[in-house]
């Protein structure tokens, strides 16, 4: 109904701006969970809002995992979960985010500030939303649509369902997690406490997109130990760890980097490098849709280590390899009805869904591995992790409506708000 569409417009726009302004950047160098205490700021806001909506069972634990349970209105339905993460990427500043709302977008270039702009010639997805409301950054921070858009879309759907008890729904679990951007959030997540048979992350991008496959991912930390001596007497003795790290980085195949690949091609990505003559360190992330291919990439990094050692007598190279997540597809294949219901939920909003693989990962991949198959639904966010982030309000509304539809489908009903 038109009345419902107007409600979603207002609710989502207000929620998203409010959540985006909360500083929740995670820290990949922290050893704690959450990696930053500031993530609790948003978690506590969400805890209070869920209680205010009448959700009777809300728990926020010491690791910033928020799990809430909304009882169903029908008997016999499978409990399902809705999940999003509250942290934003450390790749770009997430402090003092100032969302800019562009109403009735005219199709032209959007000035973020005096220096930066969003040009539809460079970002053609903008042209899809001429005449609509768009939210951008002010050019100095990221926006945080990854994944505060998902948080807002879930919360808006829960608010709508709570105020419409006539809508059939099974028991629902609402889950908000920290540190997805560091790959650490699920390390302390109490998966055994979930009652959900299936869960759905709301952490995708393009409107109407559904993702049931992702990369298998590794992070490899490479440490270089050199031999330090005064440069004036270094002949035949010095092993320069900084130079070793530089050589190693230069040997990573440029044709298999993120900027040179797309589709189903995997990659190596150098994410950090630091050090001195005595010791240096770099980090490489490995991504591939095929698990065996991902392992071959890790083995290649070991070969590079031995190559660099051979070039620098007296130096040594050690690798620390951590598997971050695996392709969720293997856990979803036995349950085709889950993705089929997602496709139907989007169709009920009036748009044909698209099914594709994520060139990345979500907490859903980790949760799938823990025994709860968890595909991913779009949020509408664009240009994530940087100053050029933006999101269109109609995409957010469609995401929330898709959630409501999905809930009804798991309750055995078929309708759309």
Secondary structure, 3 states (H helix, E strand, C coil): CHHHHHHHHHHHHHHHHHHHCCCCECCCCCCCCCCCCCHHHHHHHHHHHHHHCCCCEEEECCCCCEEEEECCCCCCCCCEEEEEECCECCCCCCCCCCCEEECCCCCCCEECCCCCEECCCCCHHHHHHCCCCEEECCCCCCCCHHHHHHHHHHHHHHHHHHCCCCCCCCCEEEEEECCCCCCCHHHCCCHHHCCCCEEEEECCCCCCEEEEEECEEEEEEEEEECECCCHHHCCCCCECHHHHHHHHHHHCCHHHCHHHCCCCCCEEEEEEEEECCCEEEEEEEEEECCHHHHHHHHHHHHHHHHHHHHHCCCCEEEEEEEEEECCCHHHHCCCHHHHHHHHHHHHCCCCCCEEEEECCCCHHHHHHHCCCCEEEECCCEECCCCCCCEEEHHHHHHHHHHHHHHHHHHCCCCCCC
